[in-house]
Structures are given as structure tokens and as C-alpha cells.
């Protein structure tokens, strides 16, 4: 996801935990329910039929760099360390 967003490409992903950290619905991509094939199919058809939905999306504003991601993970680990 980060690579696509950094390259200026919107992302279509499922709500499976990690995607919500970077994908902002309608701003830099779309999120569909996990394991919902019909929702994924419908969103793909909508994206294909309406390119104006994604042509001018600002996909780079929510990119989480590897450095920031690692720092956030280390912070979480430090908080839960016994």
C-alpha cells in the first residue's frame, strides 16, 4: 500500500487492520469489508466506470514512511514491555 500511495496511485483494500492506517476512504483510496467478495467486485466496477473518482486523488499525503512505522512499533513495544 505504501508503495502505491507514494507513487500517486490510489489503493483498494479490505478493512483488515493495516489498511486503515494509510487508506482514508475517498481521499487516497477505498476500504471494503474483509472477506466480502461482492463489496470488492462492486467497488472495482465503480472505480472502472467512474475514473473521476480517482484521477485527482491526493494519495501521497497519508503515506507512512518505514521510519515512522518502525518508530511507532517500537513505542508500542516499549509500552507493553514487562
PDB file with one MODEL, atoms N, CA, C and O in Angstrom:
MODEL        1
ATOM      1  N   UNK A   1       0.811  -1.189   0.000  1.00  0.00           N
ATOM      2  CA  UNK A   1       0.000   0.000   0.000  1.00  0.00           C
ATOM      3  C   UNK A   1       0.855   1.255   0.000  1.00  0.00           C
ATOM      4  O   UNK A   1       0.618   2.174  -0.783  1.00  0.00           O
ATOM      5  N   UNK A   2       1.848   1.293   0.876  1.00  0.00           N
ATOM      6  CA  UNK A   2       2.673   2.500   0.975  1.00  0.00           C
ATOM      7  C   UNK A   2       3.347   2.812  -0.355  1.00  0.00           C
ATOM      8  O   UNK A   2       3.452   3.973  -0.751  1.00  0.00           O
ATOM      9  N   UNK A   3       3.800   1.771  -1.037  1.00  0.00           N
ATOM     10  CA  UNK A   3       4.483   1.980  -2.316  1.00  0.00           C
ATOM     11  C   UNK A   3       3.518   2.558  -3.352  1.00  0.00           C
ATOM     12  O   UNK A   3       3.878   3.477  -4.088  1.00  0.00           O
ATOM     13  N   UNK A   4       2.307   2.030  -3.413  1.00  0.00           N
ATOM     14  CA  UNK A   4       1.314   2.539  -4.364  1.00  0.00           C
ATOM     15  C   UNK A   4       0.966   3.985  -4.051  1.00  0.00           C
ATOM     16  O   UNK A   4       0.927   4.828  -4.947  1.00  0.00           O
ATOM     17  N   UNK A   5       0.715   4.272  -2.783  1.00  0.00           N
ATOM     18  CA  UNK A   5       0.378   5.633  -2.388  1.00  0.00           C
ATOM     19  C   UNK A   5       1.523   6.595  -2.679  1.00  0.00           C
ATOM     20  O   UNK A   5       1.299   7.710  -3.149  1.00  0.00           O
ATOM     21  N   UNK A   6       2.742   6.165  -2.401  1.00  0.00           N
ATOM     22  CA  UNK A   6       3.908   7.022  -2.655  1.00  0.00           C
ATOM     23  C   UNK A   6       4.091   7.306  -4.144  1.00  0.00           C
ATOM     24  O   UNK A   6       4.633   8.345  -4.520  1.00  0.00           O
ATOM     25  N   UNK A   7       3.637   6.381  -4.987  1.00  0.00           N
ATOM     26  CA  UNK A   7       3.732   6.566  -6.439  1.00  0.00           C
ATOM     27  C   UNK A   7       2.531   7.325  -6.996  1.00  0.00           C
ATOM     28  O   UNK A   7       2.412   7.509  -8.208  1.00  0.00           O
ATOM     29  N   UNK A   8       1.644   7.765  -6.105  1.00  0.00           N
ATOM     30  CA  UNK A   8       0.494   8.537  -6.548  1.00  0.00           C
ATOM     31  C   UNK A   8      -0.673   7.703  -7.016  1.00  0.00           C
ATOM     32  O   UNK A   8      -1.545   8.200  -7.729  1.00  0.00           O
ATOM     33  N   UNK A   9      -0.704   6.448  -6.628  1.00  0.00           N
ATOM     34  CA  UNK A   9      -1.781   5.549  -7.040  1.00  0.00           C
ATOM     35  C   UNK A   9      -2.722   5.281  -5.880  1.00  0.00           C
ATOM     36  O   UNK A   9      -2.260   4.937  -4.793  1.00  0.00           O
ATOM     37  N   UNK A  10      -4.032   5.427  -6.074  1.00  0.00           N
ATOM     38  CA  UNK A  10      -4.969   5.111  -5.008  1.00  0.00           C
ATOM     39  C   UNK A  10      -4.988   3.611  -4.730  1.00  0.00           C
ATOM     40  O   UNK A  10      -4.574   2.813  -5.570  1.00  0.00           O
ATOM     41  N   UNK A  11      -5.466   3.237  -3.558  1.00  0.00           N
ATOM     42  CA  UNK A  11      -5.462   1.848  -3.118  1.00  0.00           C
ATOM     43  C   UNK A  11      -6.880   1.384  -2.818  1.00  0.00           C
ATOM     44  O   UNK A  11      -7.673   2.106  -2.215  1.00  0.00           O
ATOM     45  N   UNK A  12      -7.178   0.178  -3.245  1.00  0.00           N
ATOM     46  CA  UNK A  12      -8.414  -0.503  -2.860  1.00  0.00           C
ATOM     47  C   UNK A  12      -7.987  -1.663  -1.979  1.00  0.00           C
ATOM     48  O   UNK A  12      -7.240  -2.539  -2.415  1.00  0.00           O
ATOM     49  N   UNK A  13      -8.457  -1.668  -0.747  1.00  0.00           N
ATOM     50  CA  UNK A  13      -8.036  -2.697   0.206  1.00  0.00           C
ATOM     51  C   UNK A  13      -9.200  -3.101   1.095  1.00  0.00           C
ATOM     52  O   UNK A  13     -10.242  -2.447   1.124  1.00  0.00           O
ATOM     53  N   UNK A  14      -8.997  -4.192   1.814  1.00  0.00           N
ATOM     54  CA  UNK A  14     -10.000  -4.627   2.776  1.00  0.00           C
ATOM     55  C   UNK A  14      -9.674  -4.053   4.150  1.00  0.00           C
ATOM     56  O   UNK A  14      -8.526  -3.719   4.442  1.00  0.00           O
ATOM     57  N   UNK A  15     -10.682  -3.945   4.970  1.00  0.00           N
ATOM     58  CA  UNK A  15     -10.522  -3.468   6.349  1.00  0.00           C
ATOM     59  C   UNK A  15      -9.992  -4.623   7.196  1.00  0.00           C
ATOM     60  O   UNK A  15     -10.745  -5.305   7.892  1.00  0.00           O
ATOM     61  N   UNK A  16      -8.681  -4.821   7.118  1.00  0.00           N
ATOM     62  CA  UNK A  16      -8.103  -5.962   7.829  1.00  0.00           C
ATOM     63  C   UNK A  16      -7.078  -5.554   8.873  1.00  0.00           C
ATOM     64  O   UNK A  16      -6.281  -6.384   9.311  1.00  0.00           O
ATOM     65  N   UNK A  17      -7.085  -4.318   9.270  1.00  0.00           N
ATOM     66  CA  UNK A  17      -6.168  -3.877  10.314  1.00  0.00           C
ATOM     67  C   UNK A  17      -5.156  -2.870   9.823  1.00  0.00           C
ATOM     68  O   UNK A  17      -5.184  -1.719  10.257  1.00  0.00           O
ATOM     69  N   UNK A  18      -4.280  -3.254   8.949  1.00  0.00           N
ATOM     70  CA  UNK A  18      -3.219  -2.365   8.492  1.00  0.00           C
ATOM     71  C   UNK A  18      -3.666  -1.306   7.507  1.00  0.00           C
ATOM     72  O   UNK A  18      -3.133  -0.197   7.498  1.00  0.00           O
ATOM     73  N   UNK A  19      -4.628  -1.635   6.690  1.00  0.00           N
ATOM     74  CA  UNK A  19      -5.045  -0.703   5.645  1.00  0.00           C
ATOM     75  C   UNK A  19      -5.589   0.606   6.207  1.00  0.00           C
ATOM     76  O   UNK A  19      -5.361   1.677   5.644  1.00  0.00           O
ATOM     77  N   UNK A  20      -6.304   0.510   7.312  1.00  0.00           N
ATOM     78  CA  UNK A  20      -6.914   1.714   7.879  1.00  0.00           C
ATOM     79  C   UNK A  20      -5.884   2.738   8.350  1.00  0.00           C
ATOM     80  O   UNK A  20      -6.216   3.910   8.531  1.00  0.00           O
ATOM     81  N   UNK A  21      -4.651   2.311   8.549  1.00  0.00           N
ATOM     82  CA  UNK A  21      -3.599   3.234   8.975  1.00  0.00           C
ATOM     83  C   UNK A  21      -3.183   4.173   7.858  1.00  0.00           C
ATOM     84  O   UNK A  21      -2.701   5.274   8.125  1.00  0.00           O
ATOM     85  N   UNK A  22      -3.363   3.757   6.605  1.00  0.00           N
ATOM     86  CA  UNK A  22      -2.887   4.560   5.491  1.00  0.00           C
ATOM     87  C   UNK A  22      -3.972   4.983   4.512  1.00  0.00           C
ATOM     88  O   UNK A  22      -3.861   6.036   3.882  1.00  0.00           O
ATOM     89  N   UNK A  23      -5.005   4.187   4.378  1.00  0.00           N
ATOM     90  CA  UNK A  23      -6.045   4.486   3.401  1.00  0.00           C
ATOM     91  C   UNK A  23      -7.175   5.256   4.068  1.00  0.00           C
ATOM     92  O   UNK A  23      -7.793   4.785   5.023  1.00  0.00           O
ATOM     93  N   UNK A  24      -7.431   6.444   3.547  1.00  0.00           N
ATOM     94  CA  UNK A  24      -8.531   7.284   4.012  1.00  0.00           C
ATOM     95  C   UNK A  24      -9.614   7.204   2.944  1.00  0.00           C
ATOM     96  O   UNK A  24      -9.434   7.671   1.819  1.00  0.00           O
ATOM     97  N   UNK A  25     -10.729   6.610   3.311  1.00  0.00           N
ATOM     98  CA  UNK A  25     -11.822   6.352   2.377  1.00  0.00           C
ATOM     99  C   UNK A  25     -12.175   7.585   1.550  1.00  0.00           C
ATOM    100  O   UNK A  25     -12.514   8.638   2.091  1.00  0.00           O
ATOM    101  N   UNK A  26     -12.088   7.432   0.216  1.00  0.00           N
ATOM    102  CA  UNK A  26     -12.448   8.507  -0.696  1.00  0.00           C
ATOM    103  C   UNK A  26     -11.391   9.572  -0.887  1.00  0.00           C
ATOM    104  O   UNK A  26     -11.514  10.392  -1.796  1.00  0.00           O
ATOM    105  N   UNK A  27     -10.355   9.589  -0.061  1.00  0.00           N
ATOM    106  CA  UNK A  27      -9.290  10.590  -0.197  1.00  0.00           C
ATOM    107  C   UNK A  27      -8.083  10.035  -0.956  1.00  0.00           C
ATOM    108  O   UNK A  27      -7.566  10.680  -1.868  1.00  0.00           O
ATOM    109  N   UNK A  28      -7.642   8.845  -0.576  1.00  0.00           N
ATOM    110  CA  UNK A  28      -6.492   8.256  -1.263  1.00  0.00           C
ATOM    111  C   UNK A  28      -6.742   6.789  -1.616  1.00  0.00           C
ATOM    112  O   UNK A  28      -5.826   6.052  -1.978  1.00  0.00           O
ATOM    113  N   UNK A  29      -7.998   6.393  -1.500  1.00  0.00           N
ATOM    114  CA  UNK A  29      -8.359   5.021  -1.840  1.00  0.00           C
ATOM    115  C   UNK A  29      -9.693   4.651  -1.226  1.00  0.00           C
ATOM    116  O   UNK A  29     -10.482   5.504  -0.819  1.00  0.00           O
ATOM    117  N   UNK A  30      -9.918   3.339  -1.176  1.00  0.00           N
ATOM    118  CA  UNK A  30     -11.193   2.840  -0.680  1.00  0.00           C
ATOM    119  C   UNK A  30     -10.960   1.604   0.175  1.00  0.00           C
ATOM    120  O   UNK A  30     -10.007   0.854  -0.037  1.00  0.00           O
ATOM    121  N   UNK A  31     -11.841   1.408   1.139  1.00  0.00           N
ATOM    122  CA  UNK A  31     -11.783   0.237   2.014  1.00  0.00           C
ATOM    123  C   UNK A  31     -13.109  -0.507   1.918  1.00  0.00           C
ATOM    124  O   UNK A  31     -14.181   0.097   1.959  1.00  0.00           O
ATOM    125  N   UNK A  32     -13.017  -1.826   1.789  1.00  0.00           N
ATOM    126  CA  UNK A  32     -14.211  -2.662   1.774  1.00  0.00           C
ATOM    127  C   UNK A  32     -14.106  -3.664   2.912  1.00  0.00           C
ATOM    128  O   UNK A  32     -13.008  -3.932   3.399  1.00  0.00           O
ATOM    129  N   UNK A  33     -15.227  -4.217   3.338  1.00  0.00           N
ATOM    130  CA  UNK A  33     -15.187  -5.190   4.428  1.00  0.00           C
ATOM    131  C   UNK A  33     -14.328  -6.416   4.080  1.00  0.00           C
ATOM    132  O   UNK A  33     -14.277  -6.848   2.928  1.00  0.00           O
ATOM    133  N   UNK A  34     -13.674  -6.950   5.073  1.00  0.00           N
ATOM    134  CA  UNK A  34     -12.855  -8.155   4.896  1.00  0.00           C
ATOM    135  C   UNK A  34     -13.737  -9.322   4.481  1.00  0.00           C
ATOM    136  O   UNK A  34     -14.852  -9.482   4.977  1.00  0.00           O
ATOM    137  N   UNK A  35     -13.229 -10.128   3.573  1.00  0.00           N
ATOM    138  CA  UNK A  35     -13.907 -11.345   3.094  1.00  0.00           C
ATOM    139  C   UNK A  35     -15.249 -11.080   2.413  1.00  0.00           C
ATOM    140  O   UNK A  35     -16.098 -11.970   2.361  1.00  0.00           O
ATOM    141  N   UNK A  36     -15.446  -9.894   1.903  1.00  0.00           N
ATOM    142  CA  UNK A  36     -16.692  -9.561   1.206  1.00  0.00           C
ATOM    143  C   UNK A  36     -16.386  -9.404  -0.286  1.00  0.00           C
ATOM    144  O   UNK A  36     -16.112  -8.306  -0.771  1.00  0.00           O
ATOM    145  N   UNK A  37     -16.439 -10.519  -0.987  1.00  0.00           N
ATOM    146  CA  UNK A  37     -16.103 -10.542  -2.408  1.00  0.00           C
ATOM    147  C   UNK A  37     -17.027  -9.638  -3.209  1.00  0.00           C
ATOM    148  O   UNK A  37     -16.583  -8.948  -4.127  1.00  0.00           O
ATOM    149  N   UNK A  38     -18.291  -9.638  -2.870  1.00  0.00           N
ATOM    150  CA  UNK A  38     -19.266  -8.814  -3.595  1.00  0.00           C
ATOM    151  C   UNK A  38     -18.946  -7.326  -3.438  1.00  0.00           C
ATOM    152  O   UNK A  38     -19.027  -6.572  -4.408  1.00  0.00           O
ATOM    153  N   UNK A  39     -18.583  -6.899  -2.225  1.00  0.00           N
ATOM    154  CA  UNK A  39     -18.217  -5.492  -1.997  1.00  0.00           C
ATOM    155  C   UNK A  39     -16.971  -5.119  -2.794  1.00  0.00           C
ATOM    156  O   UNK A  39     -16.901  -4.026  -3.357  1.00  0.00           O
ATOM    157  N   UNK A  40     -15.993  -6.014  -2.846  1.00  0.00           N
ATOM    158  CA  UNK A  40     -14.771  -5.751  -3.619  1.00  0.00           C
ATOM    159  C   UNK A  40     -15.107  -5.645  -5.104  1.00  0.00           C
ATOM    160  O   UNK A  40     -14.639  -4.730  -5.781  1.00  0.00           O
ATOM    161  N   UNK A  41     -15.905  -6.564  -5.606  1.00  0.00           N
ATOM    162  CA  UNK A  41     -16.319  -6.547  -7.014  1.00  0.00           C
ATOM    163  C   UNK A  41     -17.067  -5.252  -7.341  1.00  0.00           C
ATOM    164  O   UNK A  41     -16.782  -4.603  -8.348  1.00  0.00           O
ATOM    165  N   UNK A  42     -18.008  -4.888  -6.501  1.00  0.00           N
ATOM    166  CA  UNK A  42     -18.790  -3.678  -6.745  1.00  0.00           C
ATOM    167  C   UNK A  42     -17.921  -2.425  -6.750  1.00  0.00           C
ATOM    168  O   UNK A  42     -18.098  -1.543  -7.591  1.00  0.00           O
ATOM    169  N   UNK A  43     -16.973  -2.351  -5.800  1.00  0.00           N
ATOM    170  CA  UNK A  43     -16.103  -1.168  -5.742  1.00  0.00           C
ATOM    171  C   UNK A  43     -15.193  -1.114  -6.962  1.00  0.00           C
ATOM    172  O   UNK A  43     -14.961  -0.037  -7.511  1.00  0.00           O
ATOM    173  N   UNK A  44     -14.674  -2.262  -7.393  1.00  0.00           N
ATOM    174  CA  UNK A  44     -13.827  -2.295  -8.588  1.00  0.00           C
ATOM    175  C   UNK A  44     -14.607  -1.829  -9.817  1.00  0.00           C
ATOM    176  O   UNK A  44     -14.095  -1.059 -10.630  1.00  0.00           O
ATOM    177  N   UNK A  45     -15.841  -2.298  -9.946  1.00  0.00           N
ATOM    178  CA  UNK A  45     -16.673  -1.868 -11.070  1.00  0.00           C
ATOM    179  C   UNK A  45     -16.943  -0.365 -11.017  1.00  0.00           C
ATOM    180  O   UNK A  45     -16.927   0.306 -12.049  1.00  0.00           O
ATOM    181  N   UNK A  46     -17.188   0.158  -9.829  1.00  0.00           N
ATOM    182  CA  UNK A  46     -17.428   1.592  -9.665  1.00  0.00           C
ATOM    183  C   UNK A  46     -16.191   2.408 -10.041  1.00  0.00           C
ATOM    184  O   UNK A  46     -16.299   3.429 -10.721  1.00  0.00           O
ATOM    185  N   UNK A  47     -15.023   1.957  -9.601  1.00  0.00           N
ATOM    186  CA  UNK A  47     -13.771   2.659  -9.908  1.00  0.00           C
ATOM    187  C   UNK A  47     -13.511   2.675 -11.411  1.00  0.00           C
ATOM    188  O   UNK A  47     -13.114   3.698 -11.968  1.00  0.00           O
ATOM    189  N   UNK A  48     -13.736   1.541 -12.060  1.00  0.00           N
ATOM    190  CA  UNK A  48     -13.522   1.441 -13.509  1.00  0.00           C
ATOM    191  C   UNK A  48     -14.518   2.322 -14.262  1.00  0.00           C
ATOM    192  O   UNK A  48     -14.151   2.996 -15.225  1.00  0.00           O
ATOM    193  N   UNK A  49     -15.763   2.313 -13.828  1.00  0.00           N
ATOM    194  CA  UNK A  49     -16.809   3.074 -14.520  1.00  0.00           C
ATOM    195  C   UNK A  49     -16.701   4.579 -14.302  1.00  0.00           C
ATOM    196  O   UNK A  49     -17.193   5.362 -15.115  1.00  0.00           O
ATOM    197  N   UNK A  50     -16.061   4.987 -13.210  1.00  0.00           N
ATOM    198  CA  UNK A  50     -16.004   6.415 -12.863  1.00  0.00           C
ATOM    199  C   UNK A  50     -14.568   6.844 -12.537  1.00  0.00           C
ATOM    200  O   UNK A  50     -14.232   7.030 -11.368  1.00  0.00           O
ATOM    201  N   UNK A  51     -13.726   7.002 -13.556  1.00  0.00           N
ATOM    202  CA  UNK A  51     -12.335   7.394 -13.298  1.00  0.00           C
ATOM    203  C   UNK A  51     -12.201   8.744 -12.598  1.00  0.00           C
ATOM    204  O   UNK A  51     -11.168   9.020 -11.989  1.00  0.00           O
ATOM    205  N   UNK A  52     -13.223   9.584 -12.676  1.00  0.00           N
ATOM    206  CA  UNK A  52     -13.158  10.878 -11.988  1.00  0.00           C
ATOM    207  C   UNK A  52     -13.067  10.697 -10.475  1.00  0.00           C
ATOM    208  O   UNK A  52     -12.678  11.626  -9.767  1.00  0.00           O
ATOM    209  N   UNK A  53     -13.419   9.526  -9.974  1.00  0.00           N
ATOM    210  CA  UNK A  53     -13.309   9.247  -8.542  1.00  0.00           C
ATOM    211  C   UNK A  53     -11.863   9.224  -8.059  1.00  0.00           C
ATOM    212  O   UNK A  53     -11.584   9.522  -6.897  1.00  0.00           O
ATOM    213  N   UNK A  54     -10.952   8.869  -8.952  1.00  0.00           N
ATOM    214  CA  UNK A  54      -9.564   8.678  -8.520  1.00  0.00           C
ATOM    215  C   UNK A  54      -8.525   9.471  -9.293  1.00  0.00           C
ATOM    216  O   UNK A  54      -7.377   9.550  -8.856  1.00  0.00           O
ATOM    217  N   UNK A  55      -8.877  10.046 -10.395  1.00  0.00           N
ATOM    218  CA  UNK A  55      -7.888  10.751 -11.227  1.00  0.00           C
ATOM    219  C   UNK A  55      -7.136  11.815 -10.445  1.00  0.00           C
ATOM    220  O   UNK A  55      -5.918  11.920 -10.592  1.00  0.00           O
ATOM    221  N   UNK A  56      -7.807  12.602  -9.627  1.00  0.00           N
ATOM    222  CA  UNK A  56      -7.168  13.710  -8.917  1.00  0.00           C
ATOM    223  C   UNK A  56      -7.004  13.474  -7.421  1.00  0.00           C
ATOM    224  O   UNK A  56      -6.885  14.429  -6.653  1.00  0.00           O
ATOM    225  N   UNK A  57      -6.995  12.223  -7.005  1.00  0.00           N
ATOM    226  CA  UNK A  57      -6.828  11.935  -5.576  1.00  0.00           C
ATOM    227  C   UNK A  57      -5.433  12.320  -5.103  1.00  0.00           C
ATOM    228  O   UNK A  57      -4.446  12.136  -5.815  1.00  0.00           O
ATOM    229  N   UNK A  58      -5.372  12.857  -3.889  1.00  0.00           N
ATOM    230  CA  UNK A  58      -4.096  13.173  -3.255  1.00  0.00           C
ATOM    231  C   UNK A  58      -3.649  11.953  -2.448  1.00  0.00           C
ATOM    232  O   UNK A  58      -3.960  11.840  -1.262  1.00  0.00           O
ATOM    233  N   UNK A  59      -2.930  11.057  -3.087  1.00  0.00           N
ATOM    234  CA  UNK A  59      -2.581   9.802  -2.437  1.00  0.00           C
ATOM    235  C   UNK A  59      -1.328   9.879  -1.585  1.00  0.00           C
ATOM    236  O   UNK A  59      -1.097   8.997  -0.759  1.00  0.00           O
ATOM    237  N   UNK A  60      -0.524  10.893  -1.759  1.00  0.00           N
ATOM    238  CA  UNK A  60       0.759  10.924  -1.057  1.00  0.00           C
ATOM    239  C   UNK A  60       0.697  11.552   0.332  1.00  0.00           C
ATOM    240  O   UNK A  60       1.663  11.442   1.086  1.00  0.00           O
ATOM    241  N   UNK A  61      -0.391  12.199   0.689  1.00  0.00           N
ATOM    242  CA  UNK A  61      -0.431  12.899   1.975  1.00  0.00           C
ATOM    243  C   UNK A  61      -0.549  11.976   3.179  1.00  0.00           C
ATOM    244  O   UNK A  61      -0.266  12.398   4.300  1.00  0.00           O
ATOM    245  N   UNK A  62      -0.959  10.733   2.978  1.00  0.00           N
ATOM    246  CA  UNK A  62      -1.136   9.814   4.099  1.00  0.00           C
ATOM    247  C   UNK A  62      -0.149   8.651   4.086  1.00  0.00           C
ATOM    248  O   UNK A  62      -0.354   7.650   4.773  1.00  0.00           O
ATOM    249  N   UNK A  63       0.910   8.783   3.313  1.00  0.00           N
ATOM    250  CA  UNK A  63       1.904   7.714   3.248  1.00  0.00           C
ATOM    251  C   UNK A  63       2.668   7.662   4.564  1.00  0.00           C
ATOM    252  O   UNK A  63       3.167   8.680   5.043  1.00  0.00           O
ATOM    253  N   UNK A  64       2.754   6.471   5.142  1.00  0.00           N
ATOM    254  CA  UNK A  64       3.510   6.264   6.373  1.00  0.00           C
ATOM    255  C   UNK A  64       4.874   5.716   5.988  1.00  0.00           C
ATOM    256  O   UNK A  64       4.973   4.617   5.443  1.00  0.00           O
ATOM    257  N   UNK A  65       5.923   6.475   6.267  1.00  0.00           N
ATOM    258  CA  UNK A  65       7.269   6.023   5.917  1.00  0.00           C
ATOM    259  C   UNK A  65       7.665   4.832   6.784  1.00  0.00           C
ATOM    260  O   UNK A  65       7.116   4.627   7.866  1.00  0.00           O
ATOM    261  N   UNK A  66       8.604   4.068   6.304  1.00  0.00           N
ATOM    262  CA  UNK A  66       9.107   2.927   7.065  1.00  0.00           C
ATOM    263  C   UNK A  66       9.673   3.408   8.399  1.00  0.00           C
ATOM    264  O   UNK A  66       9.455   2.777   9.433  1.00  0.00           O
ATOM    265  N   UNK A  67      10.394   4.518   8.375  1.00  0.00           N
ATOM    266  CA  UNK A  67      10.986   5.053   9.598  1.00  0.00           C
ATOM    267  C   UNK A  67       9.906   5.376  10.636  1.00  0.00           C
ATOM    268  O   UNK A  67      10.035   5.015  11.805  1.00  0.00           O
ATOM    269  N   UNK A  68       8.849   6.053  10.204  1.00  0.00           N
ATOM    270  CA  UNK A  68       7.768   6.401  11.124  1.00  0.00           C
ATOM    271  C   UNK A  68       7.068   5.141  11.634  1.00  0.00           C
ATOM    272  O   UNK A  68       6.748   5.041  12.818  1.00  0.00           O
ATOM    273  N   UNK A  69       6.835   4.197  10.753  1.00  0.00           N
ATOM    274  CA  UNK A  69       6.167   2.955  11.137  1.00  0.00           C
ATOM    275  C   UNK A  69       6.975   2.205  12.192  1.00  0.00           C
ATOM    276  O   UNK A  69       6.421   1.728  13.182  1.00  0.00           O
ATOM    277  N   UNK A  70       8.281   2.104  11.978  1.00  0.00           N
ATOM    278  CA  UNK A  70       9.146   1.403  12.934  1.00  0.00           C
ATOM    279  C   UNK A  70       9.157   2.131  14.276  1.00  0.00           C
ATOM    280  O   UNK A  70       9.090   1.492  15.326  1.00  0.00           O
ATOM    281  N   UNK A  71       9.241   3.450  14.251  1.00  0.00           N
ATOM    282  CA  UNK A  71       9.230   4.219  15.495  1.00  0.00           C
ATOM    283  C   UNK A  71       7.932   4.001  16.263  1.00  0.00           C
ATOM    284  O   UNK A  71       7.948   3.870  17.487  1.00  0.00           O
ATOM    285  N   UNK A  72       6.811   3.962  15.550  1.00  0.00           N
ATOM    286  CA  UNK A  72       5.530   3.721  16.202  1.00  0.00           C
ATOM    287  C   UNK A  72       5.478   2.317  16.804  1.00  0.00           C
ATOM    288  O   UNK A  72       4.976   2.135  17.913  1.00  0.00           O
ATOM    289  N   UNK A  73       5.995   1.328  16.077  1.00  0.00           N
ATOM    290  CA  UNK A  73       6.021  -0.040  16.601  1.00  0.00           C
ATOM    291  C   UNK A  73       6.905  -0.143  17.837  1.00  0.00           C
ATOM    292  O   UNK A  73       6.522  -0.778  18.820  1.00  0.00           O
ATOM    293  N   UNK A  74       8.068   0.467  17.798  1.00  0.00           N
ATOM    294  CA  UNK A  74       8.970   0.441  18.947  1.00  0.00           C
ATOM    295  C   UNK A  74       8.288   1.097  20.149  1.00  0.00           C
ATOM    296  O   UNK A  74       8.398   0.600  21.269  1.00  0.00           O
ATOM    297  N   UNK A  75       7.594   2.196  19.926  1.00  0.00           N
ATOM    298  CA  UNK A  75       6.867   2.857  21.010  1.00  0.00           C
ATOM    299  C   UNK A  75       5.822   1.948  21.633  1.00  0.00           C
ATOM    300  O   UNK A  75       5.666   1.914  22.854  1.00  0.00           O
ATOM    301  N   UNK A  76       5.111   1.218  20.799  1.00  0.00           N
ATOM    302  CA  UNK A  76       4.106   0.269  21.307  1.00  0.00           C
ATOM    303  C   UNK A  76       4.790  -0.829  22.119  1.00  0.00           C
ATOM    304  O   UNK A  76       4.342  -1.158  23.218  1.00  0.00           O
ATOM    305  N   UNK A  77       5.868  -1.394  21.585  1.00  0.00           N
ATOM    306  CA  UNK A  77       6.577  -2.465  22.288  1.00  0.00           C
ATOM    307  C   UNK A  77       7.135  -1.981  23.624  1.00  0.00           C
ATOM    308  O   UNK A  77       7.104  -2.708  24.617  1.00  0.00           O
ATOM    309  N   UNK A  78       7.641  -0.756  23.643  1.00  0.00           N
ATOM    310  CA  UNK A  78       8.192  -0.219  24.884  1.00  0.00           C
ATOM    311  C   UNK A  78       7.094  -0.052  25.962  1.00  0.00           C
ATOM    312  O   UNK A  78       7.350  -0.259  27.148  1.00  0.00           O
ATOM    313  N   UNK A  79       5.899   0.318  25.543  1.00  0.00           N
ATOM    314  CA  UNK A  79       4.794   0.481  26.481  1.00  0.00           C
ATOM    315  C   UNK A  79       4.342  -0.837  27.074  1.00  0.00           C
ATOM    316  O   UNK A  79       3.949  -0.879  28.240  1.00  0.00           O
ATOM    317  N   UNK A  80       4.386  -1.909  26.310  1.00  0.00           N
ATOM    318  CA  UNK A  80       3.878  -3.192  26.803  1.00  0.00           C
ATOM    319  C   UNK A  80       4.973  -4.096  27.373  1.00  0.00           C
ATOM    320  O   UNK A  80       4.688  -5.177  27.887  1.00  0.00           O
ATOM    321  N   UNK A  81       6.223  -3.648  27.278  1.00  0.00           N
ATOM    322  CA  UNK A  81       7.330  -4.446  27.802  1.00  0.00           C
ATOM    323  C   UNK A  81       7.210  -4.571  29.323  1.00  0.00           C
ATOM    324  O   UNK A  81       6.931  -3.595  30.020  1.00  0.00           O
ATOM    325  N   UNK A  82       7.418  -5.751  29.806  1.00  0.00           N
ATOM    326  CA  UNK A  82       7.293  -6.007  31.262  1.00  0.00           C
ATOM    327  C   UNK A  82       8.441  -5.448  32.049  1.00  0.00           C
ATOM    328  O   UNK A  82       8.475  -5.582  33.272  1.00  0.00           O
TER     329      UNK A  82
ENDMDL
END
